[in-house]
C-alpha cells in the first residue's frame, strides 16, 4: 500500500468572503445546520486538544452539547486527563472535521468551568445508562480489564436502582470562548479557501483570508 498515492480533488464548491456571516458563531451555526440536515454521522463530534505541563498536546473526540454567543460547551469527568490539563492551562483548540462537505472548522480559545447548576441540568438530562457510566468510570485512569469496569457499572446500577441518580462531584463542564476561528473549504488543486475570524479588543471580529 502506497500512502502517498491516496488523494482526491476537492470539488464541492468554494468559499468567498461575501458568503461569510458577520460573526464566526453565526457562520458555524450555518455550517452545523447544513451538516445536521445532510445527516452527516456525528455532526457535533469535535476533536478537543489540550496541552500538559511539558508542552505535550493530547487529543480526544468529544460531543458539542451547547453553543451560543458565549462559546462552545462540553462536559466531562473532572478527573480526566483533559480536565487536569485545563486546570493548569486553559488554552484549548476544537476541531470539527466535516469530510462529507469537504469542510473543517478550528476554534482557538480558553475553556472556563461551567456553574454546577448548568452541569447538573445536563447530567440529569442524560440517559440513565450514561449517568451510571459516569459513576462507574474513573476516566483516564488505568483499569485491569473490561470485566472490572462492567462490575463497577453493575454496582452503580444496583446502588442507584431506586430514585434519581445524583450528580457526581467529579463531573463538570466547560465553555470555550473563542479568540480565533478558522473556516476551511476544500478547493481544486489544493487551492483551498481559508478564512480566520480574529476577536478584537472591543469583541468585534476581523476576518482575513489565509493561504491554503
URURLIN-V342777 format. One record per residue. N is the residue number from 0. RES is the residue in one small letter. PSI is psi in whole degrees, 0 to 359 (none if undefined). OMEGA is omega in whole degrees, 0 to 359 (999 if undefined). Layout:
# URURLIN-V342777
n:N res:RES psi:PSI omega:OMEGA
n:N res:RES psi:PSI omega:OMEGA
This chain:
# URURLIN-V342777
n:0 res:x psi:125 omega:179
n:1 res:x psi:105 omega:184
n:2 res:x psi:329 omega:183
n:3 res:x psi:352 omega:176
n:4 res:x psi:354 omega:181
n:5 res:x psi:109 omega:180
n:6 res:x psi:161 omega:174
n:7 res:x psi:162 omega:176
n:8 res:x psi:147 omega:176
n:9 res:x psi:111 omega:191
n:10 res:x psi:14 omega:186
n:11 res:x psi:344 omega:178
n:12 res:x psi:158 omega:182
n:13 res:x psi:178 omega:178
n:14 res:x psi:124 omega:180
n:15 res:x psi:154 omega:182
n:16 res:x psi:328 omega:180
n:17 res:x psi:343 omega:181
n:18 res:x psi:351 omega:185
n:19 res:x psi:146 omega:173
n:20 res:x psi:167 omega:185
n:21 res:x psi:329 omega:180
n:22 res:x psi:154 omega:180
n:23 res:x psi:330 omega:178
n:24 res:x psi:316 omega:178
n:25 res:x psi:320 omega:178
n:26 res:x psi:318 omega:179
n:27 res:x psi:316 omega:180
n:28 res:x psi:322 omega:179
n:29 res:x psi:314 omega:180
n:30 res:x psi:321 omega:179
n:31 res:x psi:318 omega:179
n:32 res:x psi:320 omega:178
n:33 res:x psi:322 omega:179
n:34 res:x psi:320 omega:179
n:35 res:x psi:314 omega:180
n:36 res:x psi:329 omega:179
n:37 res:x psi:358 omega:179
n:38 res:x psi:40 omega:172
n:39 res:x psi:133 omega:178
n:40 res:x psi:133 omega:177
n:41 res:x psi:59 omega:183
n:42 res:x psi:339 omega:180
n:43 res:x psi:4 omega:178
n:44 res:x psi:134 omega:181
n:45 res:x psi:145 omega:174
n:46 res:x psi:122 omega:180
n:47 res:x psi:121 omega:181
n:48 res:x psi:130 omega:176
n:49 res:x psi:173 omega:183
n:50 res:x psi:138 omega:180
n:51 res:x psi:184 omega:185
n:52 res:x psi:337 omega:178
n:53 res:x psi:2 omega:181
n:54 res:x psi:11 omega:180
n:55 res:x psi:117 omega:177
n:56 res:x psi:152 omega:171
n:57 res:x psi:151 omega:183
n:58 res:x psi:154 omega:174
n:59 res:x psi:159 omega:179
n:60 res:x psi:129 omega:180
n:61 res:x psi:153 omega:179
n:62 res:x psi:133 omega:173
n:63 res:x psi:130 omega:184
n:64 res:x psi:346 omega:175
n:65 res:x psi:156 omega:179
n:66 res:x psi:129 omega:172
n:67 res:x psi:191 omega:183
n:68 res:x psi:342 omega:178
n:69 res:x psi:329 omega:178
n:70 res:x psi:200 omega:187
n:71 res:x psi:130 omega:187
n:72 res:x psi:134 omega:171
n:73 res:x psi:164 omega:184
n:74 res:x psi:154 omega:183
n:75 res:x psi:167 omega:171
n:76 res:x psi:128 omega:183
n:77 res:x psi:355 omega:173
n:78 res:x psi:2 omega:182
n:79 res:x psi:167 omega:179
n:80 res:x psi:315 omega:182
n:81 res:x psi:321 omega:179
n:82 res:x psi:320 omega:178
n:83 res:x psi:319 omega:179
n:84 res:x psi:322 omega:179
n:85 res:x psi:333 omega:178
n:86 res:x psi:333 omega:181
n:87 res:x psi:332 omega:181
n:88 res:x psi:106 omega:187
n:89 res:x psi:9 omega:172
n:90 res:x psi:138 omega:187
n:91 res:x psi:155 omega:174
n:92 res:x psi:140 omega:177
n:93 res:x psi:142 omega:180
n:94 res:x psi:124 omega:177
n:95 res:x psi:109 omega:181
n:96 res:x psi:99 omega:179
n:97 res:x psi:78 omega:186
n:98 res:x psi:325 omega:184
n:99 res:x psi:326 omega:179
n:100 res:x psi:4 omega:183
n:101 res:x psi:46 omega:182
n:102 res:x psi:154 omega:168
n:103 res:x psi:152 omega:177
n:104 res:x psi:134 omega:177
n:105 res:x psi:131 omega:180
n:106 res:x psi:130 omega:175
n:107 res:x psi:129 omega:181
n:108 res:x psi:204 omega:180
n:109 res:x psi:142 omega:181
n:110 res:x psi:128 omega:178
n:111 res:x psi:133 omega:179
n:112 res:x psi:143 omega:178
n:113 res:x psi:154 omega:174
n:114 res:x psi:150 omega:181
n:115 res:x psi:325 omega:181
n:116 res:x psi:321 omega:178
n:117 res:x psi:320 omega:179
n:118 res:x psi:315 omega:181
n:119 res:x psi:319 omega:180
n:120 res:x psi:317 omega:179
n:121 res:x psi:314 omega:184
n:122 res:x psi:317 omega:182
n:123 res:x psi:346 omega:177
n:124 res:x psi:350 omega:183
n:125 res:x psi:155 omega:173
n:126 res:x psi:148 omega:183
n:127 res:x psi:319 omega:181
n:128 res:x psi:325 omega:178
n:129 res:x psi:322 omega:176
n:130 res:x psi:315 omega:179
n:131 res:x psi:321 omega:179
n:132 res:x psi:324 omega:178
n:133 res:x psi:318 omega:178
n:134 res:x psi:325 omega:186
n:135 res:x psi:335 omega:188
n:136 res:x psi:126 omega:168
n:137 res:x psi:81 omega:193
n:138 res:x psi:135 omega:179
n:139 res:x psi:355 omega:177
n:140 res:x psi:151 omega:178
n:141 res:x psi:147 omega:174
n:142 res:x psi:139 omega:189
n:143 res:x psi:329 omega:181
n:144 res:x psi:165 omega:175
n:145 res:x psi:328 omega:179
n:146 res:x psi:318 omega:178
n:147 res:x psi:318 omega:179
n:148 res:x psi:316 omega:181
n:149 res:x psi:327 omega:176
n:150 res:x psi:320 omega:177
n:151 res:x psi:321 omega:177
n:152 res:x psi:315 omega:179
n:153 res:x psi:322 omega:178
n:154 res:x psi:316 omega:179
n:155 res:x psi:323 omega:179
n:156 res:x psi:320 omega:178
n:157 res:x psi:320 omega:182
n:158 res:x psi:321 omega:184
n:159 res:x psi:31 omega:182
n:160 res:x psi:330 omega:181
n:161 res:x psi:129 omega:175
n:162 res:x psi:183 omega:184
n:163 res:x psi:143 omega:177
n:164 res:x psi:122 omega:184
n:165 res:x psi:161 omega:176
n:166 res:x psi:124 omega:177
n:167 res:x psi:147 omega:179
n:168 res:x psi:355 omega:179
n:169 res:x psi:22 omega:180
n:170 res:x psi:132 omega:183
n:171 res:x psi:187 omega:180
n:172 res:x psi:167 omega:183
n:173 res:x psi:150 omega:170
n:174 res:x psi:123 omega:180
n:175 res:x psi:112 omega:177
n:176 res:x psi:118 omega:185
n:177 res:x psi:138 omega:171
n:178 res:x psi:327 omega:177
n:179 res:x psi:148 omega:175
n:180 res:x psi:130 omega:180
n:181 res:x psi:134 omega:176
n:182 res:x psi:124 omega:186
n:183 res:x psi:127 omega:175
n:184 res:x psi:124 omega:181
n:185 res:x psi:146 omega:180
n:186 res:x psi:160 omega:180
n:187 res:x psi:148 omega:177
n:188 res:x psi:25 omega:181
n:189 res:x psi:19 omega:175
n:190 res:x psi:71 omega:185
n:191 res:x psi:158 omega:174
n:192 res:x psi:124 omega:181
n:193 res:x psi:129 omega:177
n:194 res:x psi:134 omega:179
n:195 res:x psi:123 omega:170
n:196 res:x psi:132 omega:181
n:197 res:x psi:123 omega:182
n:198 res:x psi:133 omega:178
n:199 res:x psi:170 omega:183
n:200 res:x psi:330 omega:179
n:201 res:x psi:12 omega:180
n:202 res:x psi:8 omega:170
n:203 res:x psi:176 omega:184
n:204 res:x psi:133 omega:171
n:205 res:x psi:139 omega:182
n:206 res:x psi:134 omega:175
n:207 res:x psi:145 omega:176
n:208 res:x psi:138 omega:178
n:209 res:x psi:149 omega:170
n:210 res:x psi:147 omega:180
n:211 res:x psi:none omega:999
